[in-house]
């Protein structure tokens, strides 16, 4: 199944998959399946926290990205 994603979401997924594995998860997937507009997006990855900080250090706005250890 493929979804139309906005440019910020595509960028994040591209960066995650360029540096490891990245997945769109959670309610956004459900909303897309139901043809609804997600309020937010959650990502899962196998990339270490310190590497995520490096990868997204120049990405603006950082407020779109919340990294949990």
Secondary structure as the mmCIF struct_conf table of DSSP 4:
data_model
#
loop_
_struct_conf.conf_type_id
_struct_conf.id
_struct_conf.beg_label_comp_id
_struct_conf.beg_label_asym_id
_struct_conf.beg_label_seq_id
_struct_conf.end_label_comp_id
_struct_conf.end_label_asym_id
_struct_conf.end_label_seq_id
HELX_RH_AL_P HELX_RH_AL_P1 UNK A 7 UNK A 19
BEND BEND1 UNK A 20 UNK A 20
STRN STRN1 UNK A 22 UNK A 25
TURN_TY1_P TURN_TY1_P1 UNK A 26 UNK A 26
HELX_RH_AL_P HELX_RH_AL_P2 UNK A 27 UNK A 33
TURN_TY1_P TURN_TY1_P2 UNK A 34 UNK A 35
BEND BEND2 UNK A 39 UNK A 39
STRN STRN2 UNK A 42 UNK A 45
BEND BEND3 UNK A 47 UNK A 47
HELX_RH_AL_P HELX_RH_AL_P3 UNK A 49 UNK A 55
TURN_TY1_P TURN_TY1_P3 UNK A 56 UNK A 58
BEND BEND4 UNK A 60 UNK A 60
HELX_RH_3T_P HELX_RH_3T_P1 UNK A 62 UNK A 64
#
